[in-house]
Amino acid sequence: MDLKLKNKTAFISGSTTGIGYAAARVLVKEGAKVILNGRTKEKLREAVQKLQDEFPKETVLGLYADFGNALQIEELLKKLPEIDILVNNVGIYSSASFFETEDADWKQQFEVNVMSGVRLSRKILPKMLTNNWGRILFVSSECATLVPSDLIPYSMTKTAILSVSRGLAQLTKATNVTVNTIIPGSTLSDGAEQFLENAAQKEGKTKAEVEASFFTEVRTSSLLQRFANVDEVANMIAYLASPLSSATNGAAIRVDGGSMGGIL
């Protein structure tokens, strides 16, 4: 399917690995000019080079910035060209007891996970409205409603993203600009891979056995009963970033394998 993304320019925050990188790859494959972002210069160069090697005829660039660093954010905002597609993907988390989580941990996760998208959207949305075309996507998480007890600050940020996204969508009324949220479920990102490897080593099991027990004992609400792969999430991002999704605005689209339950 042609997603009609040729000549579109996309910026994806936190896109050197995982869902962000997978989304970048799909958009590049569809002919979009893609700007990757990472907080480690070496990883950013590697990710850009990898996509350039795979798609030598397409344009792949990189902009370095740590979204936990105010000065680096200011510099990035100055360097951004005109953007047609913004994917607010960057996110951090820490697994810890609520009683041991300091104020600084709450603030850091809110700063990176929520304010990154706020600042980027504040910079990019006005021009989209002027041009009467654009796509802004926020990447939330099933944790927005499931709220694991060791991920309360992270879950709070992922819930906040839903409100920011819906609020921005209301600013696009009667235009060809849309703002939507993607809600992935348990996804086999680098972090999940590491979790499986560590647990397998600790428990003397295979990764497959650890994954199976995770869904039978922890994420029991999942209908998929496995980790989604990053491409499954990226494909939804690519569709919502395309002109084909023109009637979808202000929505929270689940790619959660059914874990969040409900019929809406």
HELIX and SHEET records of a PDB file:
HELIX    1   1 GLY A   18  LYS A   29  1                                  12    
HELIX    2   2 LYS A   41  GLU A   54  1                                  14    
HELIX    3   3 ALA A   70  LYS A   79  1                                  10    
HELIX    4   4 PHE A   98  GLU A  100  5                                   3    
HELIX    5   5 ASP A  103  PHE A  110  1                                   8    
HELIX    6   6 GLU A  111  MET A  115  3                                   5    
HELIX    7   7 SER A  116  ASN A  131  1                                  16    
HELIX    8   8 CYS A  143  LEU A  146  1                                   4    
HELIX    9   9 ILE A  152  ALA A  169  1                                  18    
HELIX   10  10 GLN A  170  THR A  172  5                                   3    
HELIX   11  11 ASP A  190  GLU A  203  1                                  14    
HELIX   12  12 LYS A  207  SER A  213  1                                   7    
HELIX   13  13 PHE A  214  VAL A  218  3                                   5    
HELIX   14  14 VAL A  230  LEU A  240  1                                  11    
HELIX   15  15 PRO A  243  SER A  245  5                                   3    
SHEET    1   A 7 VAL A  60  TYR A  64  0                                        
SHEET    2   A 7 LYS A  33  GLY A  38  1                                        
SHEET    3   A 7 THR A   9  ILE A  12  1                                        
SHEET    4   A 7 ILE A  85  ASN A  88  1                                        
SHEET    5   A 7 GLY A 134  VAL A 139  1                                        
SHEET    6   A 7 VAL A 177  PRO A 184  1                                        
SHEET    7   A 7 ALA A 252  VAL A 255  1                                        
END                                                                             
